[in-house]
């Protein structure tokens, strides 16, 4: 009976150590859909006190984020841009003329810190993301993904999008 108890205790301790090793080492924030933010972007509004970044082509980015100047973005994937009303409206015109498959329309939302403070806004076809705060005031915003795990542009280009729905 005792060997069974020890082996069970060992398994519980082993599982605890493994699970703790897999836990996030940095506080995580959120990337949430907020329809009002989509309307804000689509109205051509460029917010003061925010720094803008994009992913993809400079002529027609896949994703745009606006990070409050209270925060610093640590990134290897986002490109900073001095966004103007004319530039944003040019991008929006491009988006309006493209025809995306269902589920790949542009949406907007908020970027929240681990404590729920709004750190920025986003506009993208890809609605799943990871937000980390490795130290106070510093954000890491990963490349957004579609619900399927890829990106809408890749799934559409590869013909995979239709297989997902």
N, C-alpha and C positions, 0 to 999 in steps of 0.2 A: 504494500500500500504506500509506503514511504517513497519508493522510487517514482511512482506515478505523481505524487505531490511535488517532488523536486523537479521532475521534468516539466510539469505544468507551470510551476513557478518560473522556471528558466524560460519557457516559451513566452510568458507574459512579460518578463523583463526584456527579453530580446525584441519583442514586438514594440515595446515602449521606446527602446533605444532607436530602433529603425524609424519609427514614426516621428520621433523628435528630430532625427537627422534630416528628415524630408520636409520638416516645417519651414515656412518662409523665414529667412533670417532678417528680412527688412519689412517694415510695416507696409501694408498694401493699401492703396487707395482704390477708387472706382472710376469706371468709364461708363456713364449711364446715359440712356436715351432721354432726351428732353425736347419735345416738339417745339417749344418756344425758341430754343436755340437754333433749330433748323430754320425757322421763320426769320430769325435775326440774321443768320448768314445769307439767306436768300433775298433779304431786303438790301443787301450790299453794305451792311453796317460794319465798319471797322472800328473796333473799340480802342479808346485811348488807354494808356497804362497797361497794355498787353503787348507781348512780343509774339509775332506770328511765325509759324513753321509749316512746311509742307513735305509730303512724300510723293515721289513720282516725278513726272515731267514738269518742268517749270511752266510750260505753256498750258498744261491741263493736269494739275496734281490729282493724285488719287485721294488724298486726305489733307485736311488743313486743321491745325490746332492754334489756339490763342492762349498763351500762358500769361497769367497775371504777373506783372513785374515784381510782385512780392516774392516770387519764386524764381529759381534758376533751373533751367532744363539741362540735364546731363544726357547727351544723346550721341549716337553714332549713325542714326538713320534719318533724323529730321533735318531739313535744311532751313535755316532762318531766312526770312524775307521781310523787307520793308513794304508791307502790304498797303496798297492805296485802294480807294474806292474804285477807280478805273480798272485796276488789275483784278480785284475781286469780281467785279461785274463781267470782265472778259472771261474769267474762269467759269462763272455761272452761265454765261451764254454758251460756252462749250458744253457744259453739263446738260443744258436744256436741249441741245440739238442732238445729243447722243441718245440712243435707245437701248436701255439696259434691260436685261431679263428681270422678271418678277423676283423680288427679294434683294435686288442689287441697286435699288434707288438710293440716292443720297439721303442721309439722316443727320441729325445733329444731337448734341448732348453736352453734358457737363463732365469735367474732370474733377474728382474730389480727392482730397488728401485722406490719409487714414483716419483722421479725427472728424471727417465730414465737411471740412472747409472747402469752398469752391476755389480751385486753383486755376481753372481755365475752361475753355470750351472746345468742342471738336465738331467737324463736319466731314463725313466719310460714307462710302458705301459699305465699309466693313465696320461692324458694330460690336465686336468683342475685343477687349484689350486688357493689358496688365499695366497697372500703375504702381510704382514703388517710390518710397521716400527713404533713401539710404541714410540721409541725415536731415535735420531740420532745415526747411527752406529749399531743399534740393529734390527735384522730381526726375524720375525716369519714366518716360512714356514709350512703351514698346510699339512696334508696328501693329496696327489693328488687323484683325482677321475676320473672316466671315464666320457664320455659325458652323459651317462645314470644316473650319480649321485652316482653309487656304485664304485667298483673297478673291474678291468678286472678279477683278480683272483677269486673274489667272484661270479661275473656274470657267469664266465665260469664253476666254480665248482657247482653252483646251477642250471645250465641249463637255466639261464635267458638270456644269451647273444644272443642266436638264436632268442629269442622273440623280441629283441630290434631292429633288422634290417629287 
